[in-house]
Amino acid sequence: MFPLLFLTVSVLLPQESRADRALVERLQNVSASAATRIAALEELSLGSGPLPYAAVQLAEPIARGIWQVDYARCLARCGPEALPDLRKLLNKHDSMIQAEAVYGIVLHDRAGGENFATRILRDSRKPAAARMAALRGLGDRGSLLAKPEALRRLATANGGVLLEALDFLKKNPMQEDVRYLVEVLENHNGRAAAEAAEMLRTITGYRVGDDPRTWRFFMVKHQADGTPFRHSSGGEQKPAPTLSYMGIPILGNRVVFVLDSSGSMDTPMAERSGETRGQRAVAELVALLPRLPKDAKFSILFFDSKVHSFARGLVSKSKKNVIAATSWLQQREFTGGTNLFGGLAEAFELKDVEEVILLSDGEPSAGEVQDVNKILAWVQRWNRWRKVRVSTVALSAPRVARQFVAKLAQENGGVCRDIR
């Protein structure tokens, strides 16, 4: 039976899925160890394009715990054949599993997927991840409902659902979106407001900040003049002011700084022999904290062989907390290995985080996971339905480490700065 199934799958796999063939073979090999098959399932869950339903279905008995999310995500790549299985997963209590099921149903149910998506989106009792999945599914299937539903979310949603709607509009920002984006500025702050303002700058050419009154003034002026909301081409405009850490723009007001405190951070900076890498990272953060917005919340994590946290969660930017954080920062020592995975894991455990800024000078050398590809996979799993912006700083790091943190930022909506 199994050799015949293997031959059939090999013949039917589409051209674009050939890279997955070896993984599919491992997954459907029921004589292999569960660990081997689970590893194949995990890797397949990170890809795109169609998968053979018969092979993925064989993984159902071994997909337990966190691996149920990967199983659901692979089912969503199988097409309409997997719809009955996906509908069963809607009853799971895990919001991540529900989100994968919602996404697959919206994408593949050609007759009822759009109506299903709108029901999910308009039910505020549904988990945010499920509503994000419904909107993303509409967009990925090319539905005409995607744009109207995204615009509705700008007026009614917050958190990840709002960021998902903004991400959809970001793919093709248009003049007709301006009034909705101005309303986002008026009703929200932090990351959502920063994303909306950046889109307004892209659409209009005006290089002003995030003040909604300024944007509404210009919008009303152009409406009264009967002209498109576009800045005239003459004259230079000053760039909008941006708060930054080590050259990384900070868009959110719920931010966690994840800083390397391994022994190599005690190495002097190349261009500043009197200052070590660790001293540079600390000094920049000490200078930044008092400049955070009044309503900002923040946390700081240091990672060497272990992870050290300034606070149990995000704390307000009060004078007391800034003083305490400054004292804590200035007492840090730089020693041990590089548990980068542990630092990121603790950052994603914090509730309501909008932005993570990671700084490191090397490759992972300590902690539960040290393989950079596996770390990327874990972050993708944590962030798929959260939309946390992850930016990175490579501080005098070797080439492999620079490539890793650059990819980490690229895959999670952030930017990377390479400081030699």
N, C-alpha and C positions, 0 to 999 in steps of 0.2 A: 504493500500500500504506500509506504512513505517514499520509496524511490520514484513511484509514478507521480506522486504529488510534487516531489521536488522537480521532476522534469516539466510538469505542467506550469509550475510557477516560473521556472527559468524562461520558458517560451513566452509567457504572457506579460512578464514585466516590461513596462514601457522603456523606451530608450533613455529617458531622463532619470530612470531609477536604477540604472545599472550599478551605480556606486553602492547601492543598498543591498545588492544581491548576496554578498557574503554574509551580511548581518541577518538577512532573511533566512538563509540556510542554517545559521547557528540557532536562530530563534525557533525554527520548526523541527529541529533535531531533538526529538523527545528523549533520546538516549543520552544527550549531553547533560552536564550538571545544571542544576537550577541557577547557580551563580553565573555560568556561561551564558545561559539563555536570557537571564535578567540583564546582564551587561549589554547584550545585543538589543534588547527591548529599549534600554535607556538611550543607546546611541541612535536608534531609529526614531525615537521620540523627538530628537533634536533636528531632524531633517524636514524636508518638504517634498511634495509630489506624491503620487499614488503608491499605496502598498497593497499586497495581495491579502484579501480578507481572511482566506483560509489559514494563512500562516500566522497572522496576528491573533486570530481567535484561539489558536493553540496555546497562546501565552496566558489565557485567562486563569487557569488553575494556579499558576505560579506568581501572578501579579498581586501581591499582597502589600499592605502598608503603603509607604510612599510610592511604591512602584505601580499602584493602581492609577495614579495620575499619568504615568508614562503609557500604560496600557490604553487609557482613554484617549490620549493624544494620538497614539498610533491608529486606533479605531477611526478617529476623525480623518485620517489620511486614506481610508479604505473605500470611500465613496458610498453611494446609496445602499449597498449591500449590508453595511454595518449599522444602518439606522435603528433596527430593533434593539441591538445591544446598547447603542448610545442612549436610547430612551430609557432603558433600565437604569443606566448610570445617573439619570436625573434624580433618582431617589436617594443617592448617597448623601451623607451629611457633610462630607468634605467639599468645601466651596470650589476648590481647584478642580476636582473631578467633575463637579457640576458644570464648571465653566468650559472644560474641554468637550463635554457632551453637548452643551448648548452650541458651541462653535461648530461642531461637526454636523448637528442637525440643521442649523441655519444654512450652512454651506451646501449640503447635499440633498436636502428635501426640496426638490424643485417646485413641488405643488404647494406645500404648506410652510416652507421655511421662513418666508418673509413675515407671514402673519404670526408665526411662533416667535420670531425675533421681536416684533413690536409689542407682543404681550409681555415678554420678559422685560423689555426696556421700560415699560410703563408700570411695572409692579415694583414699587419701592421696597417691598418685603424681600425681594430676591437679593442674594448676595451681590455686592458690587462686581465681583469677578464674573458672575454670570451675565450681568448687564453689559459689562465691557465685551464679553465674548459675543453677545448678540449683535452689538454694533460692529465689531470687527468682522463678524461673519457676513453681515450685510455688505460691508465694503469689499470684502474679498470675493464675494460672488457677483460683484458689479451691479448690485440692486439699485434701482432708481430711488428707493426709500432711504438709502444710506445717508445722503446729504440732508434731507429734511429731518431725519431722526438725530443726526449729529447736531444740527442747529437747535433742535428742541433741548438737547442735553446741555447746551451752553446756558440755557435759561433756567433749567430745573435741577441739574446735577452738581455734584461736587466730587472732590477726591479723584480716584482713579477713573471713574466714568467720565468726568469732565475732561480729564487729560486725554482719554481715549478719543473723545469727540474732537478736541483740538488737534490731535495727531492726524485724524482723518482729514480735517480741513487744511492742514499744513501741506498735504500732498498737492493741492491745487487751490491756493488762496485766491479769492476773487473779490471784486469791488462789492458785490452783493453781501459779502460776509461782514463788512465793516461795522455795521450797526450792532450786530450780534457780539462782535469782539469788543466793542466799546462797552457794551453792557457787562461783559465778563470783567473788564477792568473796574467797573463801578461796583460790582457785587462780590468780587473775590480779591484776594491778595496772594502773595507768595508765588509759587511756581506757575499756577494757572494764569495769574495776571502777567507774569513775565513772558509766558508763551504767547498770550494774546497780543501783548504789546509788540513783540518781535514780528508777529504776523502782520500787524497793522503797519509796521515800518516797511515790511516787504511789499505790501499792497500799495501803500500810498507814497513811499519815498521820503516821508517825514522822519527825521532822526530825533524824535523827542522821547522822553522817558516814559514812565508807567502811570503818569497822572491822568486819571480819566477825564478830569475837567478840561485839560488841554486838548485831548483827543476829541471830546464832544464839541468844543469850540470850533476846531478846524472842520469837523464833519458838518456842523450846522452852517458854517460859513460857505462851504462849497455847495451845500444844498440850496442856500439862498441865492448864490451866484449862478446856479444851474450848471456847475462845472464838475467834472469827475474829481473825486477826492485823490488828487495826485499833486505832489509838490512840483513847482516849476523847476526846470532844469538849470536855471541860472543860480550861481552862488553856491558856496560850500556850506554844509550844515555840520555842526559839531555832533560827534557821535553821542548817543545816549549814555549817561553815566552808568557804570556797572561796578558792583561790588565783586571783589575777586579774592581768591586765596592762591598764592603762588602762580598768578596769571590765569587761573581757572575762574570764569564768571560764575557767580552764585545766583541761580534763578529762584530757588525755593526759600521759604522761611522756616522750614523744618529740615534741618541739615545735620548730618553726622560726619565728623572728620575721623577717618580711619588711617592712623599714622604708624609707619614702621618704626619700632624702637629696638631693632636687633643690633648686635655688636658692630656691624659694618656702618651703621649710621653715626658712629663716633669718628669716622674718617673725615679729615679736613676737606672742605670744598676746593675744587681745582682752582677757581678764580679768587678764592678768599681763604688763604692759608690759615688765617687766624680764627676761622669759623668752621665748625663741623657741620655735616649734613643734618644731624639732629638739632643742633642749635639753630640752624637756618629755618627748619620746619617749625620749631617751637616759636621762634621770634616772630615769624610771619603770622602765626595763629594768634599769639598774644596781642599783636597790633590790630588784628582783624576783629576780634570778639567785641570790643566796645562799639564798633561801627556796624554791627548787625542791626537790622530793623528792630524797632521797639517791640513789635509783636512776634519776633522770631523766637523759635525754640531750637536748642542745639544739644549735641552730645559729642564727646570725644572718646575714641578708643585707641589705645596703643597696643600693638602686637609685637612680641618677640617670640619666645617659645610658648608663652601663654598670652592671654588677652587681658588687658587692664582697662577698666572703664571708669571714666570720671563720675558718672551717675548711673542709676539703674534704668533711666529712660531719658527722654528729651526733657530738658529744663528750660524755663523761661529765661530770656535775656535781661535779667535784673542785675543791678549793680552788685548785689551780694553774690550771685552766681558767676558773674564775670570775674570778680576778685578771687573766688574760690577756684575757678577753672585756671586762672593765671598762676596761682600758687601751685596747683596740682601739676600743671605743665612744666613749671620751672624746677620741679623736684624729680622729673623723670630721669631715669638712667637708661643707657643704651647698651644692651647686652643680650646674649643668647641668639637663638635662631629666628627664622622668619615664618611665623604661623599666619600667613596671609589669609588662608581659608577661614581660620577661626575669627579673624577680625571682620571679614565680610559677613560671616554667618551671624555674629552678634549684631552687626549693623542692621541686617534684614529682620532680626527679631524685634527691633524697636517699632512700636506702633506709630503710624501716621508720618513716617519719614518720607520726605519728598525728594531728597537729594543726598547722595553719598559722595564724598571726595576722598579718594584713596591716594596715599603717598607711600612710595616704596623705592628702595635703591637696589633691589635684587630679586632673585627668584625664590619661590617658596622652599623652605628647607626644614620646616617643622610643622606639626599639627596633623590632624586626621587625614587631610587630603593635600598632597603636594604636587600632583600632576596638574599642570596648568590647564589642559584641555578639560579635565574633570571639574576644575574650579569654574571654568567658563560655563560648563553644563549645569552646575548647581546654581549659579547666579541666574542663568536663563530660566531654570525651574522656579526659583523664588520670585522672579521679577516678571514673568510672562503676563500675569494679570494684576500687576501692581503699578507699573509705569514709574518706578523710582529711577531718577536720572543718576547715572554713575559716571563720574569724571575721575581722571587719574593724573597723577604726577609721577613721572619717572625721574628720580633725582640721582644723577650720576650713575645710572643703572647700566648693566651690560646689555648687549643687543637683544638676546632672547627675552630678558625681562621687559625691555622697552616694547618689543613686539606684543608680548602678552598683555600688558596694561593698556596698550593702544587698542587692541582688539576688545578688551573688556569694556572700554569706554564706547567704542563704536557700536557694539551690540546692545548697549543699554542707554542710548540717547544722549551720551555725554561727550566730552572732549578730552583729549590727552595733551599734556604739555611735557616735552622732553627737555629737562634741564641738565646739562652736562657739567 
